Amino acid sequence: GDYNTGMTIEASSILTTNSFSHKEVETTKDKVQFRNYVNSELQERVTRTYTEQHKNQTYVYACKKKEEYGALKTGIELSIWEAAEMLNGIVDESDPDSDIPQINHCLQTAEAIRRAYPGEEWDWFHLVGFIHDLGKLLLHKRFNEPQWATVGDTFPVGCRFDECNIFYDSFKENPDHSDPRYNTELGVYERGTGLDNVVMCWGHDEYMYQVCLGNGSTLPAQGLYMIRFHSFYPWHRHNAYQQLLNAKDKEMLEWVLEFNKFDLYSKDSTPVDVQALRPYYEKIANKYFPKIVKW
């Protein structure tokens, strides 16, 4: 397809030969215990975040935020590593699994991928593991966005909210839920338009994707999909929103699923040696991004 442009040779050949084999992830708790939204210890906090997100994330709001942050005019300029360090002290209040510092989760995800996919031809995949959550910088006092506008599972806006969305009932408070422009199967979209043309609710996935695009990152298309859609559980876990998908989306789904195993099941409370890993991740960050990134 024409979306191979800008890919490294290795990545585009990987895409066409489809040569990766699905790897198992080592995990410290039984897989059934992850993403427990019913009686996790952090339940009240998680419920509050989703209730606010579902009430406030309208099509107009998401378009406005995408335009505002997509321009990368905050004046904040940081290297990828500096951005990851800034994440420390930030807690994702939508996550029932993780109370560890964010940089540890970034490195745990990246290292789990690196163990399963060693070798330089996969360094883009290691980097995606490291940077996938950097959009959570929006929670930092320098940006000061609320939890509900940064974290949580994501969903398209501008069309009907699918019933497989977590805490679905709270969408009834969203004005788009009763707006005939936005509450039909397709809403503002054409059937099969492709996720590239869909406005997602505003949050850390979309923000980091905009940072990649605006800074001319050379990550392959699979990596960009992993960043933009890792929280889009209604699609990659429940197979919803089929009416919006095109061929590229269907091809990319297995890459998003492969990434997601590492993102979800590497949330181990054992600390990683952050400084020992720093040189490797700085090196690959500089390969796929400018040394100083506009945020």
Disulfide bonds with the S-S distance in Angstrom:
none
